[in-house]
Amino acid sequence: MTHAIVLPLFNKADYVSQTLNSLIRQSKLPDELIIVDDLSTDNSLSIVHDFLRNHISRFGNCRIQVIELTENKGPGNARNIGFAATNCELVSFLDADDEYHPKLLEIASNAFKVRQLDFMVLNIAFMPGNEIYPDLEPLKKYLEPLDKELYLIKDPLTAVSDPHFIMGVGSNVIVKSKWIANTQYHAEAKLNEGIDFWYRVLKGILNKLPGKIALQTGGYLYVNEVPGSLSRKKYSHFKQIELPPVISRYVNSKDKHDRLLMGMIGERWYKHALQNLPSNTQKARFLWHYRSLLPKYIGYLLIKR
């Protein structure tokens, strides 16, 4: 199956060569590579152009396009623009500090074709420690083996709201392009925007047909733990902490799965805030400011139990 890769780029000079190198080492080369530079202020874009010029023959027949944005609007906007330029059966969004195992595109293509998949979640090897996520043991009730490292996800809308599950983090979804044609990333969001996007794609699939949603294990996606990333960001004031789009989108939803996902993200969000705010005063102000969400969170805990 043809496979397009969209690579949003913003200030990843230390990593983007490794990311691109992981693509030319693929046993099945991508058919399209769309690189969208979100007005980088370092030399990321120069590195990309140099890499492409020096290694263009190793991309084979891959169609390559570099889109240079004139305004920085965040990774969601870059992904939306990149996807609009694709024309393949499969698509994945590869962050410019992540890498693919040399066999990943071949494995994914075969799995989609042989198993008639619609949507694939990849487990993650975090670098440099090579820790593998998620742990499959707590997720066993959702998984049905299809192959040695491939599992069908049963009840996927419930599975993705399990706190042990990882979806939309570190480039870890591959999907049939037709399923995201009418869905876009929340362009301004920078916190959990991937989870918000892929959950809506997943619901769209399952609203139309039973769908085959799979988890590909084996650690074929390498995610670099980048210093200064959002998950490690420290804040001086509670208002600097963005409300995740999942929460604002589903805060009044009556749907069980929406509420489960909102609660799971809310739990992570509260912990993230309380761990990264500088003082007890700021933590108290954060909790007071978002006090209206606490009943929703308590409701999530009751549903989860």
VOTOR-875812 format. One record per residue (C-alpha): residue in one letter; x, y, z. Coordinates in steps of 0.05 Angstrom, whole numbers, plus 5000, padded with zeros to 4 digits. Layout:
<pakols>
AXYZ
...
</pakols>
This chain:
<pakols>
M500050005000
T502450704985
H504551095047
A505251855057
I509252135115
V507852845139
L513653135179
P512053785217
L518454165232
F520054695283
N526954805313
K529254075312
A536354205285
D539353685333
Y534653125311
V531753215241
S537652885205
Q536652255246
T529252275231
L530352335156
N535851805159
S530851325189
L526551405127
I531951265075
R533750635114
Q526750345106
S526149665072
K519849955039
L521050695023
P515451195033
D511651404971
E510852124993
L514552565044
I511453235060
I515853665105
V512354285134
D516954785166
D513155205217
L517755815210
S523655505247
T528356005279
D534455545282
N537755215222
S532954625218
L530554805148
S537654875121
I539354195150
V533253895115
H535154195048
D542353965055
F540153265074
L535453215015
R540653474967
N545952984991
H541452374996
I536052484944
S537751844906
R536551424968
F529351634971
G528051254907
N521451454874
C518751794936
R515352454920
I518352984966
Q515453674980
V517954195029
I512754715050
E515555335084
L510255695125
T510756445135
E507356445203
N508355985263
K501655685283
G503755045317
P504454305299
G497054185290
N496554705235
A502954425202
R500053725202
N493453965172
I497154315115
G501753725104
F496053225100
A492453655049
A498553555003
T498552795007
N495552294958
C496851594987
E492851025017
L496251065085
V498751665123
S502751785186
F505352415220
L512552345241
D515252855290
A522053135271
D525352855333
D522652145326
E525151555284
Y522350935250
H525350245255
P527850035185
K522349515178
L516449935202
L513550165136
E513949465107
I510749155168
A505249675169
S503649595095
N503148835101
A498848885164
F493949375132
K493448955069
V493248245099
R489148415161
Q484748945128
L486349455182
D483550155185
F487750445241
M494250235274
V497150475340
L504650355350
N507850215417
I513750655432
A521050565450
F523251185489
M530451375475
P535851365500
G533450885554
N529650425506
E523850375554
I517750075519
Y510750355528
P505350165539
D505849575586
L501249045556
E499448695621
P494149205644
L491349225573
K490448475562
K482848515566
Y482748965504
L487648565462
E486547975415
P492847685382
L492947735306
D500347585295
K506747545334
E507048285350
L500148515325
Y493848555367
L486648725350
I484049245399
K477249045425
D472549605449
P477550125424
L473950745449
T474350475520
A481450215510
V484250895489
S481651215553
D485450715596
P491051085632
H495950545610
F494450645536
I498451115491
M495251405428
G497152045393
V503652125430
G510252125392
S507851995321
N504851325340
V498851255293
I498451005221
V491651045187
K488050965120
S488051675092
K480651655075
W478851645148
I481952315164
A479752695101
N474453065141
T478053145207
Q483253665226
Y487953785284
H485954345332
A490854835301
E492355265362
A492854705413
K499654465437
L497654015495
N494853325479
E492653565411
G494552885382
I490052505429
D484352975413
F485352885338
W486152135336
Y480252015383
R475752395335
V478552005276
L477251355313
K470151545330
G468951725257
I471251035235
L467050665286
N460851075271
K461050825199
L463250095206
P465849605258
G472949785238
K479349405251
I483649775300
A490349465318
L496349545364
Q503049405332
T508149225386
G515649095377
G518149795391
Y518550015318
L517750755335
Y523451105372
V521451735410
N527152175435
E526152475504
V527753185486
P529953665541
G525154255547
S519353885516
L512354075537
S511653475585
R517653735624
K516054475619
K516054895682
Y511155475691
S511556125730
H504056245730
F498055765728
K494956135669
Q500755905625
I498055205628
E493555065569
L486854725576
P487354085533
P482354095475
V479453415497
I476953745561
S474054365528
R470953945473
Y467553425516
V466353785582
N458753755573
S458353105534
K453652555558
D457352025518
K460751515564
H467051465521
D467852215515
R467352275591
L472351715602
L477452035555
M476252725585
G477252455654
M483652085637
I486552705603
G484153125661
E487752685711
R494252755672
W493153505664
Y492053625738
K498253225756
H502353585703
A500154255730
L501354095803
Q508253805788
N510554395746
L507755005782
P512855365826
S509155475891
N503255235933
T499955905920
Q500055795844
K497555085853
A491755325896
R490055855846
F490155345790
L485354885828
W480655465845
H480655735774
Y478555045746
R474154845804
S468154755758
L471654165726
L472553785791
P465553475791
K466853225720
Y473352915744
I469752575802
G464652315753
Y470252015712
L472951655773
L466051355786
I465251135713
K472150835712
R470650415774
</pakols>
